[in-house]
Amino acid sequence: MSTPVLELRDVHKAFGAARIIQGAELAVARGERHAVIGPNGAGKSTLFNLISGMFTPSSGEIRLAGRRIDGLDANAINRLGLSRSFQITNVFARMSVFENIRIGVMARHGIRFDLLRRAAAMRAVNEQAQALVERVRLAGRRDTLAGDLAYSEQRALEIGMTLSTGAEVILLDEPTAGMSREETAHAVELMRDLTKDKTLLVVEHDMDVVFGLCDRISVLVYGKILATGTPAEIRADRRVQEAYLGEEAA
């Protein structure tokens, strides 16, 4: 593999005596869709928090396009081209779909949030926001308050907000959690479309989503990457079967 766009080198994270991440090694190639899977308590959300700047590693290095980002805050990492969504829907409930998306586009252009009242005069910002609303298939809900959307629509909006800053590396934390089978299929199609020409790192419990969407998979167990490979390689890995997949690999 060429130089990874995202790389973790011997990353550790402890909270007091609790060692959550223990020497994690991860390399994500530019343009690939990469899943991190593992049992509950494996440290997946902590890993995402370390990559996105919400937590600082106890030791080790995290690199984005070759540059160390461990120790930088979330805003600085976002400006370098990495954006993430969260397990729990994180939208501005009393703002419309369009306004939620426009905030991220404004941030991409370096426009201060206290100038929001001037945004209507900013044609480029509005055009880009509208185009993204359409891409996440919420054009018919453009002026609906985010808090009034169905759950699956809120998740689609959050993906749009994650993309609105123009980041090239996208982290999605359990994007299909709580969705019906039909909603999940729609979300997978949306993610496949929206992450073309971008790099996707996703934490997901639905193995049908993982094996159907991602190019490579890393298995996190007790804070360590147990295995990384293609979906076929992960299915066939006996260590993974014993530690996590079990009958799902059959």
C-alpha positions as a Python dict, from the first residue, in 0.01 Angstrom:
ca = {
    (1, 'M'): (0, 0, 0),
    (2, 'S'): (121, 355, -73),
    (3, 'T'): (161, 609, 206),
    (4, 'P'): (-160, 586, 413),
    (5, 'V'): (-382, 892, 430),
    (6, 'L'): (-458, 798, 792),
    (7, 'E'): (-219, 605, 1012),
    (8, 'L'): (-201, 505, 1378),
    (9, 'R'): (135, 396, 1516),
    (10, 'D'): (144, 214, 1853),
    (11, 'V'): (-138, 428, 1992),
    (12, 'H'): (-228, 387, 2360),
    (13, 'K'): (-500, 553, 2566),
    (14, 'A'): (-555, 504, 2938),
    (15, 'F'): (-802, 665, 3174),
    (16, 'G'): (-639, 624, 3511),
    (17, 'A'): (-573, 253, 3556),
    (18, 'A'): (-809, 158, 3272),
    (19, 'R'): (-613, 91, 2953),
    (20, 'I'): (-865, 125, 2671),
    (21, 'I'): (-642, 138, 2362),
    (22, 'Q'): (-329, -75, 2383),
    (23, 'G'): (-86, -33, 2097),
    (24, 'A'): (-332, 14, 1810),
    (25, 'E'): (-181, 0, 1462),
    (26, 'L'): (-395, 109, 1169),
    (27, 'A'): (-328, 221, 811),
    (28, 'V'): (-606, 349, 584),
    (29, 'A'): (-531, 402, 215),
    (30, 'R'): (-650, 709, 32),
    (31, 'G'): (-986, 649, -132),
    (32, 'E'): (-1073, 325, 45),
    (33, 'R'): (-1375, 244, 260),
    (34, 'H'): (-1243, 91, 580),
    (35, 'A'): (-1446, -50, 872),
    (36, 'V'): (-1345, -95, 1234),
    (37, 'I'): (-1545, -372, 1400),
    (38, 'G'): (-1526, -542, 1735),
    (39, 'P'): (-1727, -645, 2040),
    (40, 'N'): (-1884, -394, 2278),
    (41, 'G'): (-1617, -242, 2499),
    (42, 'A'): (-1339, -304, 2248),
    (43, 'G'): (-1255, 68, 2234),
    (44, 'K'): (-1400, 162, 1894),
    (45, 'S'): (-1552, 495, 2000),
    (46, 'T'): (-1239, 580, 2197),
    (47, 'L'): (-1035, 513, 1884),
    (48, 'F'): (-1256, 753, 1685),
    (49, 'N'): (-1226, 1014, 1960),
    (50, 'L'): (-847, 988, 1943),
    (51, 'I'): (-838, 1020, 1564),
    (52, 'S'): (-1077, 1316, 1556),
    (53, 'G'): (-904, 1510, 1835),
    (54, 'M'): (-1158, 1473, 2114),
    (55, 'F'): (-904, 1272, 2316),
    (56, 'T'): (-525, 1293, 2320),
    (57, 'P'): (-332, 963, 2309),
    (58, 'S'): (-138, 862, 2617),
    (59, 'S'): (138, 765, 2373),
    (60, 'G'): (188, 684, 2007),
    (61, 'E'): (137, 875, 1684),
    (62, 'I'): (-164, 954, 1464),
    (63, 'R'): (-87, 1086, 1116),
    (64, 'L'): (-313, 1244, 855),
    (65, 'A'): (-158, 1259, 507),
    (66, 'G'): (181, 1211, 671),
    (67, 'R'): (137, 1492, 926),
    (68, 'R'): (111, 1420, 1298),
    (69, 'I'): (-226, 1523, 1436),
    (70, 'D'): (-216, 1366, 1784),
    (71, 'G'): (-241, 1652, 2030),
    (72, 'L'): (-431, 1880, 1791),
    (73, 'D'): (-787, 1975, 1881),
    (74, 'A'): (-1089, 1868, 1676),
    (75, 'N'): (-1123, 2200, 1494),
    (76, 'A'): (-760, 2199, 1383),
    (77, 'I'): (-791, 1841, 1259),
    (78, 'N'): (-1108, 1927, 1070),
    (79, 'R'): (-929, 2214, 896),
    (80, 'L'): (-664, 1963, 785),
    (81, 'G'): (-930, 1758, 609),
    (82, 'L'): (-1088, 1508, 852),
    (83, 'S'): (-1450, 1518, 969),
    (84, 'R'): (-1663, 1281, 1175),
    (85, 'S'): (-2018, 1198, 1275),
    (86, 'F'): (-2124, 1057, 1611),
    (87, 'Q'): (-2308, 751, 1744),
    (88, 'I'): (-2589, 976, 1865),
    (89, 'T'): (-2744, 1208, 1608),
    (90, 'N'): (-2581, 1549, 1647),
    (91, 'V'): (-2783, 1808, 1453),
    (92, 'F'): (-2916, 2155, 1536),
    (93, 'A'): (-3278, 2062, 1606),
    (94, 'R'): (-3423, 2413, 1582),
    (95, 'M'): (-3257, 2493, 1253),
    (96, 'S'): (-3372, 2379, 909),
    (97, 'V'): (-3205, 2109, 703),
    (98, 'F'): (-3060, 2378, 476),
    (99, 'E'): (-2931, 2587, 768),
    (100, 'N'): (-2761, 2286, 927),
    (101, 'I'): (-2577, 2211, 604),
    (102, 'R'): (-2495, 2576, 541),
    (103, 'I'): (-2313, 2611, 874),
    (104, 'G'): (-2057, 2352, 764),
    (105, 'V'): (-2017, 2513, 421),
    (106, 'M'): (-1961, 2848, 590),
    (107, 'A'): (-1691, 2694, 808),
    (108, 'R'): (-1522, 2559, 494),
    (109, 'H'): (-1506, 2915, 360),
    (110, 'G'): (-1382, 3056, 691),
    (111, 'I'): (-1698, 3260, 751),
    (112, 'R'): (-1766, 3340, 1115),
    (113, 'F'): (-2084, 3198, 1264),
    (114, 'D'): (-2189, 3537, 1399),
    (115, 'L'): (-2226, 3653, 1038),
    (116, 'L'): (-2497, 3397, 971),
    (117, 'R'): (-2749, 3672, 899),
    (118, 'R'): (-2541, 3771, 593),
    (119, 'A'): (-2531, 3421, 447),
    (120, 'A'): (-2828, 3481, 215),
    (121, 'A'): (-2608, 3722, 21),
    (122, 'M'): (-2335, 3464, -24),
    (123, 'R'): (-2433, 3293, -345),
    (124, 'A'): (-2149, 3042, -352),
    (125, 'V'): (-2221, 2926, 3),
    (126, 'N'): (-2593, 2887, -63),
    (127, 'E'): (-2539, 2705, -390),
    (128, 'Q'): (-2298, 2458, -233),
    (129, 'A'): (-2530, 2402, 62),
    (130, 'Q'): (-2828, 2341, -167),
    (131, 'A'): (-2627, 2098, -380),
    (132, 'L'): (-2535, 1898, -69),
    (133, 'V'): (-2896, 1897, 55),
    (134, 'E'): (-2988, 1740, -277),
    (135, 'R'): (-2702, 1488, -259),
    (136, 'V'): (-2823, 1360, 80),
    (137, 'R'): (-3172, 1333, -76),
    (138, 'L'): (-3339, 1582, 155),
    (139, 'A'): (-3436, 1844, -102),
    (140, 'G'): (-3803, 1788, -24),
    (141, 'R'): (-3729, 1857, 344),
    (142, 'R'): (-3501, 2156, 283),
    (143, 'D'): (-3691, 2398, 510),
    (144, 'T'): (-3798, 2140, 771),
    (145, 'L'): (-3655, 2179, 1119),
    (146, 'A'): (-3396, 1909, 1182),
    (147, 'G'): (-3573, 1811, 1503),
    (148, 'D'): (-3887, 1727, 1304),
    (149, 'L'): (-3712, 1482, 1070),
    (150, 'A'): (-3749, 1107, 1096),
    (151, 'Y'): (-3452, 936, 1261),
    (152, 'S'): (-3309, 802, 935),
    (153, 'E'): (-3342, 1150, 781),
    (154, 'Q'): (-3153, 1301, 1074),
    (155, 'R'): (-2873, 1051, 1017),
    (156, 'A'): (-2865, 1143, 648),
    (157, 'L'): (-2850, 1510, 747),
    (158, 'E'): (-2564, 1440, 986),
    (159, 'I'): (-2369, 1269, 709),
    (160, 'G'): (-2432, 1578, 497),
    (161, 'M'): (-2304, 1800, 779),
    (162, 'T'): (-1995, 1580, 806),
    (163, 'L'): (-1930, 1630, 434),
    (164, 'S'): (-2016, 2000, 429),
    (165, 'T'): (-1675, 2114, 552),
    (166, 'G'): (-1513, 1965, 244),
    (167, 'A'): (-1312, 1704, 435),
    (168, 'E'): (-1146, 1428, 235),
    (169, 'V'): (-1135, 1177, 522),
    (170, 'I'): (-1476, 1095, 670),
    (171, 'L'): (-1535, 910, 999),
    (172, 'L'): (-1884, 771, 1057),
    (173, 'D'): (-1968, 622, 1396),
    (174, 'E'): (-2244, 358, 1369),
    (175, 'P'): (-2432, 541, 1091),
    (176, 'T'): (-2707, 277, 1060),
    (177, 'A'): (-2771, 219, 1432),
    (178, 'G'): (-3143, 203, 1509),
    (179, 'M'): (-3250, 181, 1145),
    (180, 'S'): (-3488, -67, 988),
    (181, 'R'): (-3362, -298, 714),
    (182, 'E'): (-3510, -70, 447),
    (183, 'E'): (-3361, 242, 605),
    (184, 'T'): (-3024, 68, 636),
    (185, 'A'): (-3022, -25, 267),
    (186, 'H'): (-3099, 337, 180),
    (187, 'A'): (-2821, 461, 412),
    (188, 'V'): (-2564, 225, 260),
    (189, 'E'): (-2653, 342, -90),
    (190, 'L'): (-2621, 702, 30),
    (191, 'M'): (-2281, 641, 193),
    (192, 'R'): (-2153, 464, -117),
    (193, 'D'): (-2255, 759, -332),
    (194, 'L'): (-2137, 1036, -99),
    (195, 'T'): (-1794, 890, -29),
    (196, 'K'): (-1687, 845, -390),
    (197, 'D'): (-1335, 989, -427),
    (198, 'K'): (-1310, 1027, -48),
    (199, 'T'): (-1169, 809, 229),
    (200, 'L'): (-1420, 653, 467),
    (201, 'L'): (-1350, 504, 809),
    (202, 'V'): (-1663, 362, 969),
    (203, 'V'): (-1751, 190, 1296),
    (204, 'E'): (-2051, -33, 1237),
    (205, 'H'): (-2213, -331, 1412),
    (206, 'D'): (-2423, -448, 1117),
    (207, 'M'): (-2203, -704, 945),
    (208, 'D'): (-2413, -696, 627),
    (209, 'V'): (-2330, -325, 600),
    (210, 'V'): (-1962, -382, 675),
    (211, 'F'): (-1910, -667, 431),
    (212, 'G'): (-2121, -503, 161),
    (213, 'L'): (-1977, -151, 180),
    (214, 'C'): (-1613, -168, 283),
    (215, 'D'): (-1293, -254, 94),
    (216, 'R'): (-1100, -349, 407),
    (217, 'I'): (-1186, -427, 767),
    (218, 'S'): (-992, -400, 1092),
    (219, 'V'): (-1099, -595, 1399),
    (220, 'L'): (-1044, -425, 1734),
    (221, 'V'): (-1042, -649, 2042),
    (222, 'Y'): (-941, -530, 2391),
    (223, 'G'): (-790, -213, 2249),
    (224, 'K'): (-570, -385, 1992),
    (225, 'I'): (-611, -443, 1618),
    (226, 'L'): (-638, -819, 1595),
    (227, 'A'): (-653, -840, 1214),
    (228, 'T'): (-690, -627, 902),
    (229, 'G'): (-788, -751, 560),
    (230, 'T'): (-1046, -771, 287),
    (231, 'P'): (-1397, -886, 378),
    (232, 'A'): (-1314, -1236, 251),
    (233, 'E'): (-992, -1250, 454),
    (234, 'I'): (-1168, -1133, 771),
    (235, 'R'): (-1447, -1387, 727),
    (236, 'A'): (-1190, -1665, 693),
    (237, 'D'): (-963, -1556, 981),
    (238, 'R'): (-999, -1809, 1260),
    (239, 'R'): (-879, -1562, 1525),
    (240, 'V'): (-1155, -1321, 1424),
    (241, 'Q'): (-1415, -1595, 1426),
    (242, 'E'): (-1316, -1696, 1777),
    (243, 'A'): (-1289, -1342, 1912),
    (244, 'Y'): (-1585, -1175, 1746),
    (245, 'L'): (-1764, -1299, 1437),
    (246, 'G'): (-1843, -1651, 1551),
    (247, 'E'): (-2127, -1795, 1351),
    (248, 'E'): (-2165, -1473, 1152),
    (249, 'A'): (-1854, -1570, 956),
    (250, 'A'): (-2005, -1893, 839),
}
